[in-house]
Amino acid sequence: QTATAEQPPQPSPSQDAIGRQPARKRVVSDFDFGRTLGEGSYSTVVEATERATGRVYAAKILDKRHIIKEKKIKYVNIERDILQALHHPFVVRLHYAFQDSQSLYFILDLAPNGELLAWIRKLGGLAEACARFYLAEIITAVEYMHAERTLHRDIKPENILLGSNMHILVTDFGTAKMFKKDEPDQRAYSFVGTAEYVSPELLTDKAADCNSDLWAIGCIAFQLLTGRPPFKGSNEYQTFQKVLKLDYAFPPGVPPHARDLVERILVLDPASRLGSTQRGGLRELRAHPFFRGLEWHGLPAQTPPPMAGPA
Ligand SMILES: C[C@@H](Nc1nc2c(c3cc(-c4cn[nH]c4)ccc13)C(=O)N=C/C2=C\CC1CC1)C(C)(C)C
């Protein structure tokens, strides 16, 4: 198409105003699938390179027959809808979704620096400045989800990934719950999370709400500081007993402010937890002395402190 002097080139009908291609439906053959990154209960996550652009993503692949046999279709649709609805720098983004005869494919952000859990294990916990920074990012991400009427319900260090810039990407919404605007009872009754992070109220009256995600944040805070979750039994039942009895202890060397923050969150009565919905929500955590000096605004634009283990 040649542009004459007086007539600028008109974008051809297949191009939109600024010459961009409209988003074309992707198919399996658009991608080369590579190494396995993680295994979920009903899915595998592998590296996926888009042939046309060379862009590298993560592909969550679900076997359709297995999903149908296990009656998980509802959960898969819930996860896709929630991933499509959430837009935040600290939440993994869904770029494309498609299927072939055997599988469903979700094409998502790749988190090249893997799971936060791997870093905690490698370093035996994080230095106070790192624990502060990453706890603040986790609180920011969960606060955003709660503002979008979404409970994650399975927050844990293996679901908190690290992007190439070492900021967090929260993932695994297969067990999340998004409430409708006018839904009166913002509590969910259908799922129990991972034993080490499950809240006492979920074990006693099966009801999970924002305060249950807050409890998990308290468990993660302990683990960031000490390298291990607060409640860990030799089996799931033992772990549940420890949770119900608030049976945990700090190892020596945890700074007093950090210890105080954990102790104010890991409270059996959900409403009495620092950051509970009854006390005004997660924003209450920002004022705690442990976060003194941290700039809460613009975390995605800040440079994370270099990953380091406890002194
Ligand atoms: C939590 C998940 N594990 C993972 N899910 C995702 C990863 C991921 C990456 C590494 C990794 C990268 N480098 N080294 C390790 C290790 C585990 C990963 C990623 O990059 N992008 C999106 C992901 C998930 C999105 C999808 C849930 C919606 C489980 C264990 C369930 C498979």
The ligand as an SDF file (V2000), in Angstrom:
LIG
                    3D

 32 36  0  0  0  0  0  0  0  0999 V2000
    1.8270  -22.8350   42.1680 C   0  0  0  0  0  0  0  0  0  0  0  0
    2.0950  -23.6440   40.9220 C   0  0  0  0  0  0  0  0  0  0  0  0
    3.5220  -23.5360   40.5920 N   0  0  0  0  0  0  0  0  0  0  0  0
    3.9060  -22.6470   39.6730 C   0  0  0  0  0  0  0  0  0  0  0  0
    2.9390  -21.9810   39.0380 N   0  0  0  0  0  0  0  0  0  0  0  0
    3.2580  -21.0270   38.1150 C   0  0  0  0  0  0  0  0  0  0  0  0
    4.5790  -20.7030   37.7820 C   0  0  0  0  0  0  0  0  0  0  0  0
    5.6420  -21.4310   38.4330 C   0  0  0  0  0  0  0  0  0  0  0  0
    7.0090  -21.2050   38.1600 C   0  0  0  0  0  0  0  0  0  0  0  0
    7.9790  -21.9240   38.8350 C   0  0  0  0  0  0  0  0  0  0  0  0
    9.3710  -21.7160   38.5270 C   0  0  0  0  0  0  0  0  0  0  0  0
    9.8810  -20.7940   37.6560 C   0  0  0  0  0  0  0  0  0  0  0  0
   11.2260  -20.9330   37.6400 N   0  0  0  0  0  0  0  0  0  0  0  0
   11.5500  -21.9200   38.4950 N   0  0  0  0  0  0  0  0  0  0  0  0
   10.4190  -22.4190   39.0540 C   0  0  0  0  0  0  0  0  0  0  0  0
    7.6190  -22.8710   39.8180 C   0  0  0  0  0  0  0  0  0  0  0  0
    6.2810  -23.1090   40.0930 C   0  0  0  0  0  0  0  0  0  0  0  0
    5.2840  -22.4070   39.4090 C   0  0  0  0  0  0  0  0  0  0  0  0
    4.7910  -19.6250   36.8070 C   0  0  0  0  0  0  0  0  0  0  0  0
    5.9340  -19.2630   36.4580 O   0  0  0  0  0  0  0  0  0  0  0  0
    3.7060  -18.9900   36.2880 N   0  0  0  0  0  0  0  0  0  0  0  0
    2.4330  -19.2940   36.5940 C   0  0  0  0  0  0  0  0  0  0  0  0
    2.1620  -20.3310   37.5080 C   0  0  0  0  0  0  0  0  0  0  0  0
    0.8640  -20.7190   37.8500 C   0  0  0  0  0  0  0  0  0  0  0  0
   -0.2860  -20.0170   37.2640 C   0  0  0  0  0  0  0  0  0  0  0  0
   -1.5230  -20.8560   37.3560 C   0  0  0  0  0  0  0  0  0  0  0  0
   -2.0770  -21.1310   38.6250 C   0  0  0  0  0  0  0  0  0  0  0  0
   -2.7670  -20.1520   37.6300 C   0  0  0  0  0  0  0  0  0  0  0  0
    1.6910  -25.1010   41.1150 C   0  0  0  0  0  0  0  0  0  0  0  0
    2.5550  -25.7180   42.2200 C   0  0  0  0  0  0  0  0  0  0  0  0
    0.2230  -25.1630   41.4510 C   0  0  0  0  0  0  0  0  0  0  0  0
    1.9590  -25.8280   39.8210 C   0  0  0  0  0  0  0  0  0  0  0  0
  1  2  1  0
  2  3  1  0
  2 29  1  0
  3  4  1  0
  4  5  1  0
  4 18  2  0
  5  6  2  0
  6  7  1  0
  6 23  1  0
  7  8  2  0
  7 19  1  0
  8  9  1  0
  8 18  1  0
  9 10  2  0
 10 11  1  0
 10 16  1  0
 11 12  1  0
 11 15  2  0
 12 13  2  0
 13 14  1  0
 14 15  1  0
 16 17  2  0
 17 18  1  0
 19 20  2  0
 19 21  1  0
 21 22  2  0
 22 23  1  0
 23 24  2  0
 24 25  1  0
 25 26  1  0
 26 27  1  0
 26 28  1  0
 27 28  1  0
 29 30  1  0
 29 31  1  0
 29 32  1  0
M  END
$$$$
